[in-house]
């Protein structure tokens, strides 16, 4: 049995080239500093004295900036190259984190959050385009799972360390995020040759079709908006729920949030390897349902053990849905338009970030957290139906 398990893990990682492993390491460095967003709602309510609804509105402004950043990152990836776009995003993002940490006025914080969203979120479509450019034929899903694996290793480090830093001073979260952005930028510059785009040695790809004229793809992005709106509750209302309903401190909340990336690190690559030759959108639908049901189950228990069970359920849903959607988008885009497709796809997460924190916080305050979680559970059934409807539509590529 142990030998079978070891064989499954070796098979899951076999065939991925050296350049992708370098991207893997750079992503870990960058995401290990991702301490600000998981604690941003707590920072705004405790360190800056804002009500929960105001904190939700500021997080929504980050979403507005991320929409522009996603489009800009995809557009730049097709023109100056995905690698150069990542470097620009990391450099300016580090500056933005330090700038934001020194602001106290509500309107100044709001304006800075928009700018920070543009800078930071331009990285995501560029990183995905870069990974897709370097992916061997037939290994798209595992390539994106490797990228997510790196991000989650980093995220597992970030909140766990960030919880302890926040007990001393929230400012250290911003400093750590800035330093890791700049270190990742330096590693990209030193270790990897640029890919994508038109100038300077990147591959000259045909223009490709526009994602805005691809109806099935736009339907898929609508599904992503709903799915991401659910997932972003884990960064906004979920930490508040752990504090208000369970009485956990920041360090405990950070450790609980670290369970999610730990499970992803241990199991996602093997799970994606198993799912590679199966119906992707069916698994996306099942994963979306599990993600919603995991959150909907939180009011049903009141112990630390029950919280861990719910985290395991919604993490399994995330592992089934997110990397497979990435692969569907990359395959749909084809050569020459991958940056724009990834840009539009990433914009869906930005749209969700506009409405999810503010909407979730509003429901949390006015109707109560239990109704928020039960409503998310009902939405899981809708996501399953939409995913099944898209299964055949996405196969019929025009």
RODRENKOL-823631 format. One line per 10 residues: number of its first residue (from 1); for each residue x, y, z of C-alpha. Coordinates in nm, 3 decimals. Example, Ala and Ser with C-alpha at 12.3 -4.5 7.8 and 13.67 -1.06 7.14 Angstrom:
1	1.230 -0.450 0.780 ~ 1.367 -0.106 0.714 .
//
This chain:
1	0.000 0.000 0.000 ~ 0.279 0.239 0.089 ~ 0.448 0.158 -0.241 ~ 0.126 0.235 -0.432 ~ 0.094 0.570 -0.258 ~ 0.457 0.655 -0.336 ~ 0.404 0.560 -0.701 ~ 0.096 0.784 -0.721 ~ 0.294 1.081 -0.589 ~ 0.587 1.019 -0.826 .
11	0.349 0.997 -1.122 ~ 0.178 1.320 -1.021 ~ 0.505 1.516 -1.037 ~ 0.672 1.339 -1.330 ~ 0.731 1.525 -1.658 ~ 0.728 1.883 -1.534 ~ 1.029 2.079 -1.671 ~ 1.295 2.265 -1.473 ~ 1.163 2.610 -1.565 ~ 0.828 2.530 -1.410 .
21	0.998 2.422 -1.092 ~ 1.183 2.753 -1.082 ~ 0.851 2.934 -1.116 ~ 0.725 2.710 -0.839 ~ 1.001 2.829 -0.605 ~ 0.956 3.195 -0.695 ~ 0.582 3.170 -0.633 ~ 0.649 3.027 -0.286 ~ 0.869 3.323 -0.201 ~ 0.608 3.572 -0.317 .
31	0.310 3.407 -0.153 ~ 0.491 3.343 0.176 ~ 0.458 3.717 0.228 ~ 0.084 3.712 0.165 ~ -0.008 3.824 0.514 ~ -0.205 4.142 0.455 ~ -0.525 4.022 0.285 ~ -0.608 3.735 0.526 ~ -0.595 3.980 0.817 ~ -0.704 4.297 0.638 .
41	-1.062 4.293 0.772 ~ -0.924 4.248 1.126 ~ -0.665 4.522 1.065 ~ -0.930 4.769 0.948 ~ -1.172 4.695 1.231 ~ -0.916 4.676 1.514 ~ -0.614 4.886 1.420 ~ -0.810 5.153 1.229 ~ -1.136 5.132 1.423 ~ -1.366 5.088 1.123 .
51	-1.701 4.906 1.143 ~ -1.736 4.571 0.968 ~ -1.942 4.722 0.685 ~ -1.676 4.987 0.614 ~ -1.406 4.721 0.611 ~ -1.613 4.527 0.359 ~ -1.642 4.833 0.135 ~ -1.265 4.884 0.139 ~ -1.207 4.520 0.047 ~ -1.454 4.571 -0.237 .
61	-1.239 4.859 -0.362 ~ -0.944 4.622 -0.373 ~ -1.163 4.411 -0.600 ~ -1.219 4.710 -0.831 ~ -0.846 4.760 -0.857 ~ -0.791 4.390 -0.919 ~ -1.032 4.397 -1.217 ~ -0.820 4.664 -1.384 ~ -0.502 4.486 -1.278 ~ -0.618 4.154 -1.422 .
71	-0.702 4.308 -1.758 ~ -0.376 4.504 -1.762 ~ -0.172 4.196 -1.667 ~ -0.327 3.985 -1.943 ~ -0.291 4.262 -2.202 ~ 0.074 4.323 -2.111 ~ 0.152 3.949 -2.112 ~ 0.056 3.925 -2.480 ~ 0.266 4.231 -2.566 ~ 0.576 4.268 -2.346 .
81	0.574 3.909 -2.215 ~ 0.440 3.730 -1.911 ~ 0.774 3.729 -1.728 ~ 0.830 4.104 -1.759 ~ 0.472 4.172 -1.653 ~ 0.525 3.970 -1.335 ~ 0.841 4.168 -1.257 ~ 0.659 4.500 -1.294 ~ 0.371 4.380 -1.077 ~ 0.599 4.259 -0.798 .
91	0.808 4.577 -0.795 ~ 0.513 4.814 -0.776 ~ 0.317 4.587 -0.541 ~ 0.593 4.600 -0.280 ~ 0.590 4.978 -0.293 ~ 0.211 4.977 -0.259 ~ 0.212 4.764 0.058 ~ 0.455 4.998 0.235 ~ 0.255 5.302 0.124 ~ -0.072 5.155 0.255 .
101	0.075 5.066 0.594 ~ 0.135 5.432 0.680 ~ -0.214 5.560 0.599 ~ -0.481 5.633 0.862 ~ -0.751 5.836 0.687 ~ -1.042 5.628 0.552 ~ -1.042 5.793 0.208 ~ -0.664 5.768 0.173 ~ -0.677 5.397 0.262 ~ -0.959 5.346 0.010 .
111	-0.762 5.515 -0.271 ~ -0.442 5.325 -0.188 ~ -0.627 4.992 -0.185 ~ -0.751 5.051 -0.541 ~ -0.399 5.127 -0.666 ~ -0.258 4.829 -0.476 ~ -0.520 4.602 -0.634 ~ -0.410 4.711 -0.983 ~ -0.043 4.650 -0.911 ~ -0.071 4.321 -0.723 .
121	-0.339 4.150 -0.932 ~ -0.161 4.214 -1.263 ~ 0.068 3.934 -1.145 ~ -0.193 3.657 -1.152 ~ -0.276 3.637 -1.527 ~ 0.091 3.691 -1.610 ~ 0.199 3.402 -1.385 ~ -0.067 3.174 -1.532 ~ 0.032 3.269 -1.887 ~ 0.397 3.210 -1.804 .
131	0.322 2.864 -1.664 ~ 0.106 2.777 -1.965 ~ 0.380 2.890 -2.206 ~ 0.626 2.653 -2.040 ~ 0.383 2.359 -1.998 ~ 0.450 2.037 -2.193 ~ 0.170 1.908 -2.414 ~ -0.104 1.739 -2.212 ~ 0.021 1.862 -1.874 ~ -0.174 2.188 -1.848 .
141	-0.385 2.081 -1.551 ~ -0.087 1.957 -1.351 ~ 0.116 2.267 -1.443 ~ -0.153 2.490 -1.296 ~ -0.183 2.259 -0.996 ~ 0.192 2.302 -0.943 ~ 0.146 2.681 -0.952 ~ -0.136 2.654 -0.699 ~ 0.076 2.419 -0.490 ~ 0.347 2.684 -0.468 .
151	0.094 2.955 -0.386 ~ -0.057 2.744 -0.111 ~ 0.278 2.653 0.042 ~ 0.340 3.025 0.062 ~ -0.009 3.097 0.191 ~ 0.037 2.829 0.455 ~ 0.344 3.016 0.578 ~ 0.195 3.364 0.547 ~ -0.115 3.353 0.771 ~ 0.055 3.132 1.030 .
161	0.346 3.377 1.067 ~ 0.121 3.677 1.012 ~ -0.103 3.584 1.305 ~ 0.193 3.612 1.542 ~ 0.318 3.933 1.380 ~ -0.028 4.087 1.410 ~ -0.026 4.030 1.788 ~ 0.273 4.268 1.806 ~ 0.202 4.512 1.525 ~ -0.004 4.495 1.208 .
171	0.258 4.706 1.030 ~ 0.493 4.405 1.014 ~ 0.243 4.231 0.784 ~ 0.284 4.504 0.524 ~ 0.663 4.507 0.555 ~ 0.683 4.130 0.508 ~ 0.458 4.145 0.199 ~ 0.675 4.417 0.044 ~ 1.003 4.234 0.106 ~ 0.882 3.906 -0.044 .
181	0.745 4.087 -0.352 ~ 1.084 4.242 -0.421 ~ 1.273 3.917 -0.354 ~ 1.049 3.727 -0.598 ~ 1.104 4.001 -0.858 ~ 1.481 3.966 -0.821 ~ 1.465 3.587 -0.856 ~ 1.256 3.616 -1.174 ~ 1.514 3.853 -1.317 ~ 1.810 3.630 -1.231 .
191	1.680 3.276 -1.290 ~ 1.439 3.276 -1.584 ~ 1.455 3.388 -1.945 ~ 1.147 3.589 -2.043 ~ 0.870 3.417 -2.239 ~ 0.568 3.546 -2.429 ~ 0.508 3.881 -2.588 ~ 0.660 4.028 -2.899 ~ 0.990 4.194 -2.814 ~ 1.318 4.063 -2.681 .
201	1.324 3.695 -2.757 ~ 0.972 3.605 -2.657 ~ 0.773 3.375 -2.881 ~ 0.586 3.552 -3.160 ~ 0.240 3.396 -3.145 ~ -0.054 3.462 -3.374 ~ -0.308 3.709 -3.242 ~ -0.579 3.450 -3.175 ~ -0.944 3.520 -3.116 ~ -1.093 3.761 -2.864 .
211	-1.226 3.616 -2.536 ~ -1.505 3.876 -2.549 ~ -1.650 3.698 -2.855 ~ -1.635 3.350 -2.704 ~ -1.983 3.291 -2.561 ~ -1.917 2.961 -2.376 ~ -1.605 3.110 -2.219 ~ -1.801 3.413 -2.097 ~ -2.057 3.179 -1.940 ~ -1.769 3.005 -1.766 .
221	-1.643 3.337 -1.630 ~ -1.992 3.405 -1.488 ~ -1.968 3.075 -1.301 ~ -1.623 3.176 -1.177 ~ -1.763 3.504 -1.040 ~ -2.013 3.310 -0.827 ~ -1.757 3.051 -0.717 ~ -1.498 3.316 -0.629 ~ -1.761 3.514 -0.435 ~ -1.802 3.212 -0.211 .
231	-1.429 3.150 -0.181 ~ -1.351 3.511 -0.087 ~ -1.565 3.476 0.224 ~ -1.271 3.277 0.361 ~ -1.066 3.600 0.351 ~ -1.333 3.841 0.478 ~ -1.624 3.713 0.686 ~ -1.474 3.377 0.786 ~ -1.197 3.524 1.011 ~ -1.462 3.748 1.168 .
241	-1.685 3.444 1.231 ~ -1.399 3.257 1.396 ~ -1.345 3.553 1.626 ~ -1.710 3.638 1.700 ~ -1.870 3.293 1.722 ~ -1.578 3.081 1.843 ~ -1.374 3.342 2.032 ~ -1.044 3.252 1.861 ~ -0.745 3.490 1.876 ~ -0.549 3.603 1.571 .
251	-0.277 3.340 1.618 ~ -0.536 3.060 1.632 ~ -0.718 3.203 1.329 ~ -0.390 3.210 1.138 ~ -0.321 2.845 1.219 ~ -0.673 2.745 1.114 ~ -0.636 2.929 0.785 ~ -0.306 2.745 0.732 ~ -0.488 2.407 0.732 ~ -0.633 2.484 0.388 .
261	-0.299 2.529 0.208 ~ -0.147 2.238 0.403 ~ -0.413 2.001 0.269 ~ -0.362 2.140 -0.082 ~ 0.013 2.085 -0.059 ~ -0.036 1.724 0.054 ~ -0.310 1.611 -0.182 ~ -0.389 1.844 -0.474 ~ -0.127 1.726 -0.724 ~ -0.229 1.361 -0.681 .
271	-0.596 1.455 -0.704 ~ -0.543 1.658 -1.023 ~ -0.335 1.377 -1.175 ~ -0.629 1.142 -1.111 ~ -0.873 1.397 -1.261 ~ -0.672 1.480 -1.577 ~ -0.852 1.233 -1.804 ~ -1.197 1.273 -1.650 ~ -1.477 1.516 -1.727 ~ -1.339 1.842 -1.600 .
281	-1.657 2.047 -1.573 ~ -1.836 1.767 -1.387 ~ -1.557 1.768 -1.129 ~ -1.567 2.149 -1.120 ~ -1.937 2.129 -1.034 ~ -1.883 1.871 -0.761 ~ -1.595 2.073 -0.620 ~ -1.806 2.391 -0.618 ~ -2.080 2.209 -0.427 ~ -1.834 2.079 -0.166 .
291	-1.680 2.425 -0.124 ~ -2.023 2.571 -0.047 ~ -2.133 2.286 0.178 ~ -1.815 2.308 0.384 ~ -1.888 2.671 0.469 ~ -2.260 2.605 0.517 ~ -2.181 2.342 0.780 ~ -2.004 2.578 1.020 ~ -2.311 2.677 1.227 ~ -2.386 2.307 1.290 .
301	-2.100 2.263 1.538 ~ -1.920 2.463 1.806 ~ -1.586 2.292 1.864 ~ -1.237 2.331 1.723 ~ -1.259 1.980 1.579 ~ -1.576 2.066 1.389 ~ -1.411 2.375 1.242 ~ -1.126 2.157 1.113 ~ -1.379 1.918 0.953 ~ -1.550 2.205 0.769 .
311	-1.214 2.335 0.648 ~ -1.131 1.989 0.510 ~ -1.463 1.975 0.320 ~ -1.440 2.316 0.155 ~ -1.070 2.262 0.081 ~ -1.152 1.939 -0.106 ~ -1.403 2.138 -0.309 ~ -1.139 2.399 -0.389 ~ -0.890 2.131 -0.497 ~ -1.141 1.978 -0.737 .
321	-1.264 2.304 -0.891 ~ -0.991 2.568 -0.911 ~ -0.700 2.395 -1.094 ~ -0.935 2.228 -1.343 ~ -1.098 2.560 -1.433 ~ -0.749 2.702 -1.497 ~ -0.676 2.416 -1.738 ~ -1.013 2.459 -1.915 ~ -0.936 2.827 -1.976 ~ -0.581 2.761 -2.100 .
331	-0.702 2.494 -2.343 ~ -0.985 2.717 -2.461 ~ -0.753 3.010 -2.529 ~ -0.496 2.839 -2.752 ~ -0.180 3.009 -2.873 ~ -0.167 3.384 -2.924 ~ -0.454 3.484 -2.694 ~ -0.358 3.314 -2.370 ~ -0.272 3.635 -2.190 ~ -0.605 3.798 -2.281 .
341	-0.805 3.490 -2.186 ~ -0.622 3.466 -1.854 ~ -0.676 3.839 -1.805 ~ -1.053 3.813 -1.853 ~ -1.065 3.497 -1.643 ~ -0.876 3.670 -1.362 ~ -1.106 3.971 -1.393 ~ -1.387 3.740 -1.282 ~ -1.210 3.706 -0.948 ~ -1.180 4.084 -0.932 .
351	-1.551 4.129 -0.998 ~ -1.623 3.881 -0.720 ~ -1.390 4.066 -0.486 ~ -1.588 4.385 -0.546 ~ -1.917 4.236 -0.432 ~ -1.823 3.941 -0.210 ~ -1.657 4.116 0.089 ~ -1.906 4.402 0.102 ~ -2.208 4.180 0.033 ~ -2.094 3.914 0.275 .
361	-2.024 4.172 0.546 ~ -2.368 4.331 0.492 ~ -2.547 3.996 0.528 ~ -2.323 3.911 0.825 ~ -2.421 4.232 1.007 ~ -2.788 4.261 0.915 ~ -2.918 3.903 0.879 ~ -2.658 3.721 1.086 ~ -2.370 3.491 0.990 ~ -2.578 3.171 0.995 .
371	-2.798 3.293 0.711 ~ -2.489 3.389 0.514 ~ -2.348 3.035 0.541 ~ -2.680 2.863 0.467 ~ -2.730 3.083 0.161 ~ -2.386 2.981 0.037 ~ -2.487 2.617 0.078 ~ -2.790 2.672 -0.147 ~ -2.570 2.846 -0.405 ~ -2.360 2.528 -0.427 .
381	-2.650 2.349 -0.596 ~ -2.676 2.628 -0.854 ~ -2.305 2.605 -0.932 ~ -2.331 2.229 -0.983 ~ -2.617 2.270 -1.234 ~ -2.437 2.546 -1.427 ~ -2.117 2.339 -1.445 ~ -2.304 2.041 -1.587 ~ -2.472 2.267 -1.844 ~ -2.131 2.396 -1.956 .
391	-1.980 2.049 -2.001 ~ -2.095 2.001 -2.361 ~ -2.092 2.369 -2.454 ~ -1.721 2.408 -2.382 ~ -1.640 2.097 -2.588 ~ -1.795 2.252 -2.901 ~ -1.518 2.499 -2.972 ~ -1.597 2.734 -3.261 .
//
